[in-house]
Amino acid sequence: MPTESTFFLAGLFLLLAAAGWALGHFGERDDVDGVPPPLNIDYLKGLNFLLNEQTDQALEHFMKMVRVDDSTIETHFALGNLFRRRGEVDRAIRIHQNIIARPDLAAEQRDQAWSSLAKDYLKAGLLDRAENMFIRLAAGSRYQVEALQQLCRIYEQEHEWQKAIDASQRLDVLSGKSTALQIAHYYCELAEQAVDEKDYAAARGFVKKAQRGRPRTFRGALARGDIARATNDTKTALRLYHRIIEENSYLISEALPRLVATYQSDGSTAKLDKSLRSLFKKNPALKKDIAYAAIVNDIGGIDVIDECVEEYMLNEPTLVEFIDMQVMAGEEEESRRKAMVRVRAGLSKLAAATPRYQCRECGFSSQRLLWQCPSCKDWETQRPFASVQFDTLLQRSGIAR
């Protein structure tokens, strides 16, 4: 079966053959009766190095041998990109640095070399070097848009949110595509940093900027609720957490623990019970979402929430295959309550060991909400699973159907 190395060598051979043709076609030729000369012997030597897996020798050979001009420079770029894709970044860097060092390089080709070298540094984790090169390209080249996109990614990794905002705003103008949602999240990141530093005035300012003239993100409401709670503005915090639960079920798992904790700190859980019962009359489907959020966050001791969880367990098809929930429900009140508490506690422990959120774009899953997907880098694409993943839980626990 062909290996990755086989395909790599085949690709290199094709590149080198093309470069050899270019040199033969555009360089000095000793045609006899219109017949071109055979493939340059130097290429055969280089290919021999590659076939014998003497990559370093082959690299040195081709870098010395191949002229950098309009007919061969693309071979250099392709060779460097192949090395980068294989993870041999040091070799890719050498090739692209060799191109840049040529004094007769055209401006467009030099920009291409800077772009390739910047990607090499990015791949190697040398973010400062990559940033400097992308800044140079973003100042004025045909790689401006790509450079600004890469700068945003670098600033995200470094948590340089204000720089990310500036780069995104420039990107909006140049590309014509809106980055308003990611800018809103950048401001929310700044707000959360300010909260950690207990600078609540700055945090409020950042949240306002996040929501001003941009797509509505409930992260802003969640952040405002947290700021209100931290500053003992209980009324505002409760209003915002209730709003999230009523209007956007995908954040219920985040808002419910905050809501319960706020009522408990205020000593008014009876008001929470009344409020949720009123909400369920308008929207009965929310009961399942509340039950799921209560299970994964191990929330109990509030009658209306406990009732939602019990109803959820009694109607979960997978769970009733292993526990006779109907018989349990028919037992005496105290025995039934203790049994339900045990089952619920077990579910909470099992649920804590499995992913709770999944990205709608790429499928990446995680146990906690990540505003930016680590895999596809999109913002606010994660959503909670609709219910406890019993099949996965049972498999992890060694229980087979």
Steps between C-alpha positions, in 0.01 A plus 500: 500500500645844411620693801500874563870504421432334164251770404738768624785367287272467200389860544857618528597306189223668301605841629862439419420363158297813429786718621741301289282554197487871578874522525544306180239704321598846622869454582796429284430217256708294264217383276607285215256498209227628730545219755518634860774378731427223751388576858776681686727252677485715816129424530570130484755540779247686710235238434744231603547675835123506549450135407767408754317716760797735522271801527758741639744426219222533242391832647853640490548372146185659358548829683845536346399373160168660409512860386238732644335668204152520352528144366617327820385701800162325520692172540670648805168614646335164437793314655487722810125457536537123474753501782270716713203268447717206604592682820863550394475871570872559539555390139211714376648800681840446337348487153293815544786688666718399203246654262478825698879530504514524119576865405328484160162383632193681366283685755202268451718193540657647814152553650416138418820390672421713808152346513636146473767565763241655735291180468811296577559697819132467592517124451812490718328697776728801456211743533705820545691442174183405314319807638773738381489357148122506477500863624738583217277325245185662641654843447467470123521189283273263317511285815337768718174314568671169573755677723227670705316170538817336628566792734155453652583134566833593658341765723233251605768253609686772688179647648592838353134593459538871420750419223255236372225764491719742303601230249139384457377853437761542226399161362138614479599791275732300273304176461145634503402215734372579846699387804250661738427181695864424574561864595209474745668198657833682517330773705339233721846352559622843607198532729576168668863604550379821663266303730792280607685822588186630678488799265123487457466842340735395217319167473165673450656722233635203306164319513324809364748512211442129437126555456505837324400461136607136482326162475327417825700256709363367828855487627462872558188445713679228695797731559272784610329264744833394645607864541171585673533201729861591587390855589201379710247624247280195558195636320688559174681166522175307547332688214783416260529133601121459468512662158765254380295203619178632348646603163797277426498141617854423382638700795268356764778275630709813560226728633315258732786447752552878514127559543468247782811630678370858481161406649671293770735783597197727524307240705207501257489156334120499544488782243702283259254213542208730426673662203591169334150356545359808332750462215415130449132588452602714203765263367475139631789387274742691723455236771730259317766766452484596869523133600806442283669815633424392856646151446826611336548779758384283796232748608239376747294591803255727316160336457417615148845401369488163680162431340644577154788259559271224624272540199806492275628175653157332486476574128857420393480178286861395550489543876187289550675205334722474808286643780129433544411863548124437506533256791728746675243773450234284666693445822436680826587868491817483711636189325418644160670829585819330618511274193452796266776692677739207457421460131529871440833524683634211292389669178667827600831322564480312171398811306803685636725250320355552151485794255216746552550725198563444130595738219235529229764566235765231554364267770766576764364414846598615848384480861470876541374777277774645280403824329756435226526145365862381537467294184338719233568833682143624441329701773184401689440178308487262797163373616411268789384146438123481526514232769739295709702273269393175669649268238843655544464506876408134516785399272750690712358334810545155344124435479386331181147481373 
